[in-house]
Amino acid sequence: MSQPKIAVDLILKNLTESTEKAKTRVRKASEVLLGPLETDLATTPYEVVYEEDRVQLKHYRPEKVTHKLPLLVVYALINRETMLDLQPGRSVVQTFLDKGIEVYMIDWGYPTRKDRYTTIDDHVNGYMDNVVDVIRDRHGLDQINLMGICMGGAFSVMYAALHPEKIQNLVTTVTPTNFDTDTGLLHIWMKKTRALEMGDAYGNMPGDLMNLGFLLLNPARLILDKYVGFVENMDNKAFVENFVRMEKWIFDSPDVPAATFRQFIEDCYKKNLLIQSKMMLDGQRVDLKKITMPLLNIYGKYDHLVPPEACEHLTRAVGSKDTEDLCLNTGHIGIYVSSKYQAEFAPKIAGWLKEREGGRKTADKGKKPAPRRIVGARKTETAGAATDAPQASIPEERKRA
């Protein structure tokens, strides 16, 4: 039997062509990587209208306001709210503005050592309540709309249960409320986390350490595949700019105050108190049946951090008769940055809020507002003597181009 001939000339020809293509890609990649790149985040103009300690309140105003009530967006303490304004064309904030919604967003800032004793109650009944009152005062309203994201969504659920008279509509997105699930490694790990010892060791929970934990949830995809994809596309300027923006956001990770981290782990992940209406904040029970305002609950089918099982119980636990669940076929971050879901996510919320604009209440402008709670450092047995509480202030509005 004759042996098949090896087409050496064809192999050499293909090798030569591949080498030339590789040279061209490397040359173009060098031009992209060494040239100017537009990688700024959060470029939508805003004004800082309120400051307290490390916390700022950003105000975004549309060219034409068509929604009667402003929307307050509460992001998680983990990572930064800049995710909602990642880049032109992929900005949840800009979509809200295009729909005529006046947007306020909390920037939680960067906790320092003095924040280690700041609790969930301080965030919910302190900072959040002060911010809500600022917005109500500015607009002469009794109620505003509230939207929470991830851990910020859990805070928003707590707030709406404790202060239902101040919220007209509640939107929760990728918000964990039921922690009695083993779907996803995060819930398994958190139930085994020794939060008390970690708080004592670190003071605050380091953002870099939490980031490492998130990456280890799926190292093949989040560590290896991602950078392989970058190498394969580094001659594409738009891809590189997108990649760098995401990397800047991912690794811009504030620490989480130790007392808040400890309370969230113990009361939520380990005891699952929130969905059972058994969680206590400053002596008050967080009763979800007091959430009687309309509720829109959005989550991702493929979310590895907050799986559907952690989100879907909320609408059945609240007292509202106007509830809606929306499960999107994407993951935790894809809801906010995917071009496909950009066209579905924010427009859905805007339309849902517009349908529920009735019943706007105007506050009595002659009524003296309740004094705002100044969070600051508090005296505890472990903290020692408290320092002077920092004063809340409403500075002159500062514009960011």
Secondary structure, 3 states (H helix, E strand, C coil): CCCCCCCHHHHHHHHHHHHHHHHHHHHHHHHHHHCCCCCCCCCCCEEEEEEECCEEEEEECCCCCCCCCCEEEECCCCCCHHHHEEECCEEHHHHHHHCCCCEEEEECCCCCHHHCCCCHHHHHHHHHHHHHHHHHHHHCECCEEEEEECHHHHHHHHHHHHCHHHEEEEEEECCCCCCCCCCCHHHHHHHHCCHHHHHHHHCCECHHHHHHHHHHCCHHHHHHHHHHHHHHHCCCHHHHHHHHHHHHHHCCCCCECHHHHHHHHHHHHHCCCCCCCCCEECCEECCHHHCCCCEEEEEECCCCCCCHHHHCCHHHHCCCCCEEEEEECCCCCHHHHCHHHHCCHHHHHHHHHHHCCCCCCECCCCCCCCCCCCCCCCCECCCECCCCCCCCECCCCEEEC
